[in-house]
């Protein structure tokens, strides 16, 4: 009788512990969502007649977006050294098959990424260019796009060049007009052949207070009015070394 009581009590505490863990998980997820996706607005004012005329005189540009550590961070099953604090809930989980083995990726979205994409998609033609495998990159891009059809053009590892053991991204494969294309990437090595066509951004892993994407909006707003993006971005060469 005592043994059954003890076993029942143990079962109750195990069940209660699971319920408490689930409640804590949901609470952490909600707090993280509030911090990451707090209401933020970049006010888009109507263009003046002069600005409209200037914009009509320049070609609509292409903004190339990297994925990992630029727009998102992910880790997969079995990773030995996690870069995200244990217990941090992912924004979504992807299940893909790589070399006939099922792999789960736990994906964390950089703060304000949805708002960022909503805004910049009005200004530029967006292209995803990742050095990751296509099966993974497609799944991530689909989730970020969310049926908005703003990330329709995509390039993957097979479109990269292997240079000194690392993958580099050839912007000329996307457009032969280098005056109207530039890339946002956390890795200077990825765009080493096009430093004048790049915006560096600090690698992101899990900081919920990060505002890097928001901070770029004023610059991106202004960039659409220039005739050659390299005339502006060539002034950022010193920044590429900071993020290495």
N, C-alpha and C positions, 0 to 999 in steps of 0.2 A: 504493500500500500504506500509506504513512504517512498519506495523506489519509483513508483508510478507518479507520485506527486512531484518528486524531484525532476523526473524526466519531463513532466508537463510544464513545470516551472521553467526549465531550461528552454523548452520549445517556445514558450511564451516570450522569454527574453530575446531569443534569437529572432523571432518574428518582429518584436518591437524594435530591435536594433535595425532590421532591414527597413522598416517603415520610417524610422528616424533618419537613416542614411538617405532614403529617397526624398524626404522632406528637405533635408539639408542641400541635396543636389539641386532640387527645384528652386530653392531659395537662392543659391549661388548663381544659378543660370539666369534667374530674373534680375538679380542685382547687376550681373555682368551686362545683360541686355540694356538695362537702364543707363549704365555708365557709357557703354559703347555707342548706343544709338539714341542718346539724348537729343532732344529736338534742337536741331541746328539748321540755320538757313543762310544761304548766300544769296542776297537779294539781287535779282536780275531786273535791272531797270530797262525800260524801253529805250531803244537806241535813238540817238538824235539823228536828224537828217544827214549830218556830216558823217557820223559813224556808219550809217547805213550805206552811204555812198562809198566810203572807204572799204567796207566789207565786201561790197559788190565788185570791187576792183581786184580783189585777191582771191586766189584759189582756195577752196575749202581743203583743209589739211587733214592728215591722217595721224592719229595718236595710237602708237603701239604700246600695249600694256603687257608687262611680265606678270606672272602669277605668284609663284612661291616667294615668300618673304617680301613681296611688293604689295599684292592685293590680299593674299591669304597666307596662312601658315598651316601645315598639316604634318601629322606623324602617323605611323601605321602600326599595326600589330607587331609585337615583338621588338620594337625599337629599344635599344639598350639604354640610351641616354636621352630622356625626354627634355625638350626645350620648353615645355609648358608645365606649369605647376600641377602636380597630381590633383585630380578632382575637378579641374577646370572643364566645364562642359563644352563640347564642340558646338559650332553652329549647325553643322550637318555631318553625317557619316556616309562615306562612299564605299560601296562594295564592288571591287573590280577583280577580274581574273588576269593574273600576270604569269606567263609561262605555265599555264594550267593550274596555277595555285590561287585560291581565293584570298584576297587581301582587303582588309578594312582600313580606310584612311579617315582619320578624325580631323576635320577641317575647321579652322578658326578664321573668321573673316576680319580683316583689318577694320578698325572702327571707322564708321561713316562711309564705307565702300558703296553701299546702295545709293546714298544721296549723291556721292561723287559721280557714279555712273549715270545717274539721272541727269545731272547737270552737264557733264562733259560730252555726253552723247548728243546734246543739242548743238554743240559747237564743232565737233569733229567726227570723222568716220573712225570708229574704233576697231582695232585689230588686236587679237590676243596672240602673243608670241612667247612660247614657253619652251625651255629645253627639256621638259618632262616628256614622258611617253604619251602618245596620242590618246590611249584608252583612259588615262588618268586626266590629262589636260582637258579632254572633251567633257568629261563628267563634271569637273570643277567649273568650266566655262558655262555649261548648261545651268548649273545651280546659280551662278552669279548673274546670268542673264535673266533668269526668272521669267521667260516667255516675253521679254520686252523687245527681243530681236535687235539688241544693240551690240551684241558680240557675235556677229554672224561669221566674220572672217577670222580664221584661226590657223596658226602655224605651230608646228611641234618639233620634237627632237630631230626628226628626219629632215627637217628644213634648215637645221643649223649646220654650221661648218665645224669640224673638229680641228682645233688649233692648239698645239702644245698641251694636249691632254684635257682641254676644256672646250665647251661648246660656245661658239660665237654666233651672233644673229646678223644675217645679211639683210639689211633694210632695202637694198636694191632689188631683192627678190619680191618685195611687196610693191614697191613703186620706184620707177626710174627717175622720178622728180624728187631729188633729195632736198629741194627747197621747201617742200610741203609735207614732209614726214619727219616725225621724231618719236623717240621711245622713252618710256618711263620704266626704269629698271634699277634694282638694288645692287646689281653686280656690274661694276665697270668693265670686267673682262668680257661680258656678253656683248658689249657694243664698242669694243676696242677699236674697230675699224671706222666707227662713226661717232667720235667724241663730240663733234659739233652738232650732232642730231640727237642728243640725249639729255634727259633730265635725271640727275641722280636722286635717289631717295634712300633713306636709312632702312636697313633690313628690319622687318617687324616679325616678332615671334608671339608675344602674348600680352603686351602692355595695353590694358583697356582704356588708358587715358591718352593714347596716341592720337595726334591731330594732323599728322603729316599730309594726308590727302586733302583735308580742309585747307591747310596752309598753301597748297598749290593752286587753289581755285583762282585767286586774283591774277596770278601769273598766266595761267591757262586762258583766262578770260581775255587778257591783253594779247596773247600770242596769236590769236586767230586773225588779228588785224595786220600783222607784218607780212611782207611779201616773201621773205626768206627766213625761215625759223633759225637758220644757222647764224644769222647776223646777231641774234640775241643769245642763243645757247652757247656759242663759242666763248662767251664771257664767263661761263660756269666751269671752265676746265679745272680750276683749283678745287672745286667741290667733289669731283670724281675721286680724288685721292682720299678725301675724308671718309668716304663710305667703304673703302677697301678693308 
